[in-house]
Amino acid sequence: MDPAFSDRPFSIRDEHSFNAEALRLFHLHAENNPVYRGFLNALGRNTSSVDHWTAIPCLPIGAFRNHRVLLDGLEPAITFTSSGTTGSVTSSHLVPWPALYERSFMTSFTARYGAPSDLRIIALLPAYLERPGSSLVYMAEHLVRASGDPHSGMYLYQYKEVAQLLQRSEAEGKRTLLLGVTFALLDLAEQHPLPLRSTIIMETGGMKGRRPEIVREELHRILQEAFHVPAIHSEYGMTELLSQAWSSGEGRYICPPWMRVRMRDVNDPLSPVAIGRTGGIDVFDLCNSASCPFISTQDLGRSHADGSFEVLGRFDFSDVRGCNLMVG
């Protein structure tokens, strides 16, 4: 991995260091990323006028569908692709240094949940496992291996097997993480409800067309009642990002130190909205140092004064994608 990128995001500890690295990457991409440079030119934005990360223009996420979003001179070692409906154009995220992604999710996951080696990790990810190029599957596979538990693993539709494994974990008092795509967790809840006291349930979002979309509050209520858990956890990530935000319940996500979100006006994408107001979610992911660290997503959200944020749904005109989020 290029030493110029390997450690920088993980040395960020405060607003000052985040701002300095964000501005460094802004000027780097303004000069050496053809897609981002073209975007800035189309805006007529003078790069010298940008003196804080909150003023950095964010590239619309749709650029990853039709363009090669990558710094000049780099080649991908791996390409992550988004899910989509039949015949739709999917996004491609070109990643020169997979180790940077691995360090990103391992570092942020460990900060929130402790070492994977202290957990049994069950990844219930049908649909994601049935196609190539999923960044979520890549992360889950690495977490499963890092757990070192012989009963950790990746599962498709083996609901009975997963339920038996959860019962075993409960009997052993083994701290367990059940990471699941939304429709599969609902299937499991209907077919094998059971009280879980040693298990964290984490939903990734996504009905994949298998069930009607429901609001987050209703989803979490169903799962909490079926499994007798106090909260449903979530992760916020996407193909075009190399970092995740994590929620320990109630849909409130916390970013790692190298990641920030900003809400933009739904009618004026270059204007931010105040804390507490609904807006489009812009993500600043400084681990995205090779592709583009500044992404304007198609998600709607609300930020809070403590730095957390909620995801409230998607723009009506946005493409239907496998990670389509529920309106809350």
C-alpha positions in Angstrom: 0.0 0.0 0.0 1.2 3.5 -0.8 2.6 4.9 2.5 1.1 8.2 1.7 -2.4 6.7 2.3 -1.8 3.8 4.7 -1.9 5.5 8.2 -3.3 9.0 7.6 -7.0 8.3 8.3 -6.3 6.4 11.5 -4.2 9.1 13.0 -7.2 11.5 13.0 -8.3 12.2 16.6 -10.1 15.6 16.5 -11.7 18.1 14.3 -8.5 19.9 13.5 -6.7 16.7 12.2 -9.9 15.7 10.3 -10.1 19.1 8.6 -6.4 19.1 7.7 -6.6 15.6 6.1 -9.9 16.4 4.3 -8.4 19.5 2.7 -5.2 17.7 1.7 -7.4 15.0 0.0 -9.6 17.7 -1.6 -6.7 19.4 -3.3 -5.2 16.0 -4.3 -8.4 14.9 -6.0 -9.1 18.3 -7.5 -5.8 17.9 -9.4 -5.5 14.2 -10.0 -8.9 12.7 -10.1 -10.4 13.3 -13.6 -14.0 12.6 -12.6 -13.9 14.8 -9.5 -11.9 17.5 -11.3 -14.5 17.5 -14.1 -17.3 17.8 -11.4 -15.6 20.8 -9.8 -15.1 22.4 -13.2 -18.8 22.0 -14.0 -19.6 23.7 -10.8 -17.2 26.5 -11.5 -15.8 26.0 -8.1 -12.5 27.8 -7.3 -10.5 25.3 -5.1 -8.6 28.1 -3.4 -11.9 29.3 -1.8 -12.4 26.0 0.1 -10.9 26.4 3.5 -12.9 23.9 5.6 -14.1 20.4 5.1 -17.7 21.5 5.4 -17.3 23.6 2.2 -15.9 20.7 0.1 -18.3 19.8 -2.8 -19.4 16.2 -2.7 -19.5 14.0 -5.9 -22.9 12.6 -6.7 -22.8 8.9 -6.0 -24.2 8.1 -9.4 -20.8 8.9 -10.9 -19.7 5.4 -9.7 -22.2 3.9 -12.2 -20.8 5.4 -15.4 -17.3 6.6 -14.6 -13.9 5.3 -13.5 -13.7 7.1 -10.2 -10.0 6.8 -9.3 -6.9 8.9 -9.0 -4.6 9.0 -12.0 -1.9 6.4 -12.1 -3.7 3.8 -9.9 -5.2 0.5 -10.8 -7.7 -1.5 -8.8 -6.7 -4.7 -6.9 -10.4 -5.4 -6.3 -13.6 -4.0 -7.5 -16.8 -3.9 -5.4 -20.1 -3.7 -7.1 -23.5 -2.7 -5.9 -26.7 -4.9 -6.1 -29.5 -3.7 -8.3 -32.6 -4.7 -10.1 -32.4 -6.8 -13.3 -31.1 -4.8 -16.1 -30.1 -1.8 -14.0 -26.6 -0.3 -14.1 -24.7 -1.0 -10.9 -22.0 1.0 -9.3 -18.4 -0.1 -9.3 -15.9 1.0 -6.6 -12.3 0.5 -7.8 -10.1 -0.2 -4.7 -6.3 -0.3 -5.2 -5.6 -1.2 -1.6 -8.0 -3.7 -0.1 -5.9 -3.7 3.1 -7.1 -0.1 3.7 -10.7 -1.3 3.7 -9.8 -4.1 6.0 -8.1 -1.8 8.4 -11.0 0.6 8.3 -13.8 -1.9 9.2 -11.6 -3.8 11.6 -10.6 -0.7 13.5 -14.1 0.8 13.7 -15.8 -2.5 14.5 -13.4 -3.2 17.3 -13.9 0.3 18.7 -17.6 -0.3 18.9 -17.9 -4.0 19.7 -14.5 -5.2 20.9 -12.1 -7.6 19.3 -13.8 -10.1 16.8 -11.9 -12.8 18.6 -14.2 -12.3 21.6 -17.3 -13.0 19.5 -19.0 -15.8 17.6 -20.0 -14.2 14.4 -23.0 -15.5 12.3 -23.5 -13.7 9.0 -27.0 -14.4 7.6 -26.6 -12.8 4.2 -28.6 -14.5 1.4 -28.8 -12.4 -1.8 -25.4 -10.7 -0.9 -23.7 -14.1 -0.9 -25.5 -15.0 -4.2 -23.6 -12.4 -6.3 -20.0 -11.5 -6.7 -18.4 -8.2 -5.7 -20.2 -7.4 -2.4 -18.2 -5.3 0.0 -20.5 -6.4 2.8 -19.7 -10.0 2.2 -16.0 -9.1 2.0 -16.2 -7.5 5.4 -18.3 -10.3 7.0 -15.9 -12.9 5.8 -13.0 -11.2 7.4 -14.8 -10.7 10.6 -15.8 -14.3 10.7 -12.2 -15.4 10.2 -11.0 -12.9 12.8 -13.4 -14.4 15.3 -11.5 -17.6 15.3 -14.6 -19.4 16.5 -15.2 -22.8 14.8 -18.9 -22.1 14.8 -18.7 -18.7 13.2 -19.7 -18.7 9.5 -21.6 -17.4 6.5 -25.2 -18.6 5.9 -27.7 -18.4 3.1 -31.2 -19.7 3.9 -30.3 -22.2 6.6 -32.6 -20.7 9.2 -33.0 -23.8 11.2 -29.2 -24.3 11.4 -28.8 -20.6 12.4 -31.4 -21.0 15.1 -29.7 -24.1 16.5 -26.4 -22.3 16.6 -27.9 -19.3 18.4 -29.4 -21.7 20.9 -26.0 -23.3 21.4 -24.5 -19.9 21.9 -27.1 -19.1 24.6 -26.5 -22.4 26.4 -22.7 -21.7 26.4 -23.1 -18.0 27.3 -21.0 -17.2 24.3 -21.2 -13.6 23.2 -22.5 -13.7 19.6 -23.1 -11.3 16.8 -25.9 -12.1 14.3 -25.3 -9.9 11.2 -28.2 -10.2 8.8 -29.9 -8.8 5.8 -33.3 -7.5 6.8 -35.6 -9.9 5.0 -33.6 -12.9 6.3 -33.8 -11.7 9.9 -37.6 -11.4 9.5 -37.8 -14.9 8.1 -35.8 -16.2 11.0 -37.9 -14.3 13.5 -41.1 -15.8 12.0 -39.8 -19.3 11.7 -37.6 -19.6 14.8 -38.3 -17.0 17.5 -36.3 -17.5 20.6 -35.0 -15.4 23.5 -31.4 -14.2 23.0 -29.5 -12.8 26.0 -25.9 -13.2 24.7 -26.5 -12.2 21.1 -26.3 -8.8 19.4 -28.6 -8.6 16.3 -27.3 -6.3 13.6 -29.4 -5.5 10.5 -27.8 -4.3 7.3 -31.0 -3.1 5.6 -32.4 -4.5 2.4 -35.6 -6.4 1.5 -34.1 -7.4 -1.9 -37.7 -7.4 -3.3 -38.5 -10.4 -1.0 -40.8 -8.5 1.3 -42.6 -5.1 1.3 -40.6 -2.3 2.8 -41.5 -1.4 6.3 -40.5 1.5 8.6 -37.4 1.0 10.7 -39.4 1.3 14.0 -41.7 -1.5 13.0 -38.8 -3.7 11.8 -37.0 -3.3 15.1 -40.1 -3.9 17.1 -40.8 -7.2 15.3 -37.2 -8.4 15.9 -37.0 -7.2 19.5 -40.2 -9.1 20.3 -39.2 -12.3 18.5 -35.8 -12.4 20.1 -36.4 -10.6 23.4 -33.5 -8.2 22.9 -33.5 -4.6 24.1 -32.2 -3.1 20.9 -31.4 -3.8 17.2 -28.0 -2.7 16.0 -27.3 -1.5 12.4 -24.4 -0.7 10.2 -24.4 2.1 7.6 -22.1 1.4 4.7 -22.3 1.1 0.9 -20.4 -0.1 -2.1 -18.9 3.3 -2.8 -17.5 3.8 0.8 -14.6 2.1 2.6 -15.9 3.0 6.1 -19.0 2.1 8.2 -21.0 4.0 10.8 -22.5 1.8 13.5 -25.7 2.0 15.5 -26.3 0.4 18.9 -30.0 1.0 18.6 -32.8 3.4 17.7 -31.2 4.1 14.3 -28.6 6.5 15.7 -25.3 6.0 13.8 -21.9 6.9 15.1 -19.0 7.6 12.6 -15.4 6.5 13.2 -13.0 9.5 13.6 -12.1 9.6 9.9 -15.7 9.8 8.7 -18.2 12.6 8.9 -21.7 13.3 7.5 -23.3 16.6 6.4 -26.9 17.1 5.5 -27.7 19.1 2.4 -30.8 20.9 1.3 -32.9 18.6 -0.8 -33.7 21.4 -3.3 -30.2 22.9 -3.3 -27.5 20.3 -3.1 -24.7 22.8 -2.5 -26.4 24.2 0.6 -26.1 22.5 4.0 -29.1 22.3 6.4 -29.0 22.8 10.1 -28.6 20.1 12.7 -31.9 18.4 13.4 -33.4 19.1 10.0 -33.9 16.5 7.3 -31.6 16.6 4.3 -29.7 14.5 1.8 -26.7 12.7 3.4 -23.2 13.7 2.2 -20.5 11.4 3.5 -16.8 12.4 4.0 -14.9 9.1 4.2 -11.2 9.8 4.3 -10.4 6.1 3.8 -11.8 6.6 0.3 -8.5 8.3 -0.5 -8.0 6.6 -3.9 -11.5 6.9 -5.4 -13.3 9.9 -3.9 -13.6 10.8 -0.2 -16.5 13.2 -0.7 -19.8 11.4 -1.7 -23.3 12.9 -2.1 -25.6 9.9 -1.4 -29.2 9.3 -2.3 -30.2 8.8 1.3 -32.2 11.2 3.5 -31.1 11.7 7.1 -30.9 14.0 10.1 -27.9 14.9 12.1 -27.7 15.5 15.8 -25.6 17.8 18.0 -23.6 14.8 19.5 -22.3 13.9 16.0 -24.7 11.0 15.5 -27.1 10.8 12.6 -30.2 9.0 11.5 -31.1 7.5 8.1 -34.7 8.3 7.2 -35.1 6.9 3.7 -34.2 7.6 0.1 -35.0 10.2 -2.5 -38.1 9.3 -4.5 -36.1 9.6 -7.7 -33.2 7.5 -6.6 -32.5 4.1 -8.2 -33.8 1.1 -6.4 -30.8 -0.8 -5.0 -30.4 -3.8 -2.9 -29.5 -1.8 0.2 -32.6 0.4 -0.2 -33.3 1.9 3.2 -36.6 1.9 4.9 -38.4 5.2 5.4 -38.8 6.0 9.1 
